[in-house]
């Protein structure tokens, strides 16, 4: 009798754990421990402390699925504080990366649409809110940013960062 009562509970517990969005990326982790900043080198640069920023660029996100500005020029080695402003009524996000990375991540977001991002190159911004993202562009080239919420990326909510050598 005890086995009959415990078995459905175990099956339910396993089933809800197995589909948890936190498993969406296998071994990839989408969060940092509370209060701890880990600066990890990416192909498009590295996160930085706010005190390192040499300038601020305001990026507005709107419900017409656009960023303003959508083209940003920076100099190699420059640390930028992005002031991300959600001027819409929908949630939006700002994710820096390569086009390949963003394409792959957008596909995963379709499967796990409620996943929130909490890495230094990603920021989820609720309607009417502002969020800072500080990034050092220590690699020259063209990189991208996008809102990867399902439907937003496909609707053209993307932009480009050109990192020029000094």
C-alpha positions, 0 to 999 in steps of 0.5 A: 500500500505504501508503494502505491502512494509513494510511486505517483509522488516520485513520478510527478516529482521526476516529471516536473524536474525533468522539464524544468527550464533550468535544464534548458542548456544542459551544462550551460549556466544562465545565472551567477551566484548572488552578489558575485560577478564572474568576468568570462571572456567571450568572442565579443568581449568581457563583462566589466565593473560599472566603474570601468565604463568610459561612456554610457550608451542608452539603448531603447527597446520598443514594442515595434520590435526595434532597438534605438540605436540599432547600430553602435560604434565603439573602439577596441578596448573601450568599456561601455555602460549600456543603459537599457530602457524598455519603453514598451509594454512587453518584456524585452531583453538585450543579449550581446553575442555573435550572430551564430550564438544568437541564432542558436540561443533564439532556437533554445528560447523557442523551446523554453520561452520563460527562461530569464537571463542573468549573465553579464552579456544578457539583460532582461528588462521589464516594461517601463524599467531600466537596466545597466549592462557593462561590457569591454569590447576587447576584440575587434570586429562586428558583433550583434545584440538582440532580444531573444524572446520568442517572436522578437528576434524573428520580427527583427529585434536585432542590432550590431556593434562595430568594434574598430581598432584605434 
